[in-house]
């Protein structure tokens, strides 16, 4: 039975042509065609004024519904940002102090 299936598969034409494997150029051409077609369909859809209005209404509803959580999340992120900046400022001050100490040591040895 497997022999019959193998022979039937050999005789079936390939979807891409006359039994030839698809090369890289053909694959790239198909991908580009799909990209252009998708961009044309979806690009026009996303630019439609009613879709933009619906997206704005949905975003506004979501923001209004979760306003308390968003405010808490933003204040937490702001606090984390301030802490990060203060830590980086301390690290920079330490590096500058170490560099000044290293510059002062060789000069002190030469004089003494």
C-alpha positions as CSV (number, residue, x, y, z in Angstrom):
1,X,0.0,0.0,0.0
2,X,2.9,2.4,0.8
3,X,4.2,1.8,-2.7
4,X,1.0,2.9,-4.3
5,X,1.0,6.1,-2.1
6,X,4.6,6.9,-3.0
7,X,3.8,6.6,-6.7
8,X,0.7,8.7,-6.4
9,X,2.7,11.4,-4.6
10,X,5.3,11.4,-7.3
11,X,2.7,11.9,-10.0
12,X,0.9,14.8,-8.2
13,X,1.9,18.2,-9.4
14,X,3.5,20.5,-6.9
15,X,1.5,23.6,-5.8
16,X,4.3,25.9,-7.0
17,X,4.7,24.5,-10.4
18,X,6.0,21.4,-12.3
19,X,7.4,19.6,-9.3
20,X,10.3,22.1,-8.9
21,X,11.2,23.0,-5.3
22,X,10.7,26.7,-4.4
23,X,13.9,28.7,-4.5
24,X,14.9,31.6,-2.2
25,X,14.0,34.2,-4.9
26,X,10.5,32.8,-5.3
27,X,10.1,32.7,-1.5
28,X,11.1,36.3,-1.2
29,X,8.8,37.3,-4.0
30,X,5.9,35.6,-2.3
31,X,6.7,37.2,1.1
32,X,6.9,40.6,-0.5
33,X,3.6,40.1,-2.3
34,X,2.0,39.1,1.0
35,X,3.5,42.1,2.8
36,X,2.3,44.6,0.2
37,X,-1.2,43.0,0.1
38,X,-1.5,43.0,3.9
39,X,-0.2,46.6,4.2
40,X,-2.7,47.8,1.6
41,X,-5.7,46.1,3.4
42,X,-4.7,46.8,7.0
43,X,-3.2,50.2,6.3
44,X,-6.4,51.5,4.8
45,X,-8.4,50.0,7.6
46,X,-6.4,51.6,10.4
47,X,-6.6,55.0,8.7
48,X,-10.3,54.9,8.6
49,X,-11.9,57.7,10.8
50,X,-14.4,55.4,12.4
51,X,-11.7,52.9,13.4
52,X,-9.7,55.7,14.9
53,X,-12.8,57.0,16.8
54,X,-13.5,53.5,18.1
55,X,-9.9,53.1,19.2
56,X,-10.0,56.4,21.0
57,X,-13.3,55.6,22.8
58,X,-11.9,52.1,23.8
59,X,-8.7,53.7,25.2
60,X,-10.6,56.4,27.0
61,X,-13.0,53.8,28.6
62,X,-10.0,51.6,29.7
63,X,-8.2,54.6,31.2
64,X,-11.3,55.8,33.0
65,X,-12.1,52.3,34.3
66,X,-8.6,51.6,35.6
67,X,-7.7,55.2,36.6
68,X,-6.7,54.4,40.2
69,X,-4.4,51.5,39.2
70,X,-2.8,53.6,36.5
71,X,-2.1,56.5,38.9
72,X,-0.6,54.1,41.4
73,X,1.5,52.4,38.7
74,X,2.8,55.7,37.4
75,X,3.6,57.1,40.8
76,X,5.5,53.9,41.6
77,X,7.4,54.1,38.3
78,X,8.2,57.7,39.0
79,X,9.6,56.9,42.4
80,X,11.7,54.1,41.0
81,X,13.0,56.5,38.4
82,X,14.0,59.0,41.1
83,X,15.7,56.3,43.1
84,X,17.6,55.2,40.0
85,X,18.8,58.7,39.2
86,X,20.0,59.3,42.8
87,X,21.9,56.0,42.8
88,X,23.6,56.9,39.5
89,X,24.5,60.3,40.8
90,X,26.1,58.7,43.8
91,X,28.0,56.3,41.6
92,X,29.2,59.1,39.4
93,X,30.4,61.1,42.5
94,X,32.3,58.0,43.7
95,X,34.0,57.5,40.4
96,X,35.0,61.2,40.2
97,X,36.4,61.0,43.7
98,X,38.4,57.9,43.0
99,X,39.8,59.4,39.8
100,X,40.9,62.5,41.7
101,X,42.6,60.3,44.4
102,X,44.4,58.4,41.7
103,X,45.6,61.6,40.1
104,X,46.8,63.0,43.4
105,X,48.8,59.8,44.5
106,X,51.4,59.7,41.7
107,X,52.0,63.5,42.1
108,X,52.5,63.0,45.9
109,X,55.0,60.2,45.4
110,X,57.1,62.3,43.0
111,X,57.2,65.2,45.4
112,X,58.0,63.2,48.5
